[in-house]
Amino acid sequence: AGVSTAAAYKEFDRNPLVPEASYLEELKSIDAASDVKPWNNLAPAAAAVTPELVEVQQWAESHDDIDGVLLCGSGSAFCLFCRSHDQAQKLAAEAFSHGWWTRITSFSRVGAAAVEAY
C-alpha cells in the first residue's frame, strides 16, 4: 500500500516524535556513519496513516537473523539489513509470498577503473 506523504507529515505534526536523549548521547560517541543505528521518526505517523505497515514491520522484526529494519522516508518501503546475499534472497522470496514487492541491493565499496575508448 502506498503512503500519502502529505498525510504522514500531517499526522507527524499532530504527534511529533523526537529522538530520545539516550539515542542522541549514543550518536556523540560514534566515529563512523556505518555504526549509527538507523531510526525514522516518521514511522509511527506513516503507520497511523497506513496500518498495513505495522504488519510488514512486525514480519520483518520477527526474523532474528537480520541486523535491522527501517521504514524509508514516509513509507511505504522498508529496508531490511541482512548479513548475506543468501539471507536477503530468502527474505525477499518470503516477502513476495505475502504479495509485497521486493528488491535486493548491496551496500559495498565499488572500485572504478578507466577504460580506453576505441
Secondary structure, DSSP 8 states (H G I E B T S, - for coil): ----HHHHHHHHHHS-----HHHHHHHHT--SGGGS----TTHHHHHHH-THHHHHHHHHHT-TTEEEEEE-TTSS-EEEEESSHHHHHHHHHHHHHTT-------------------
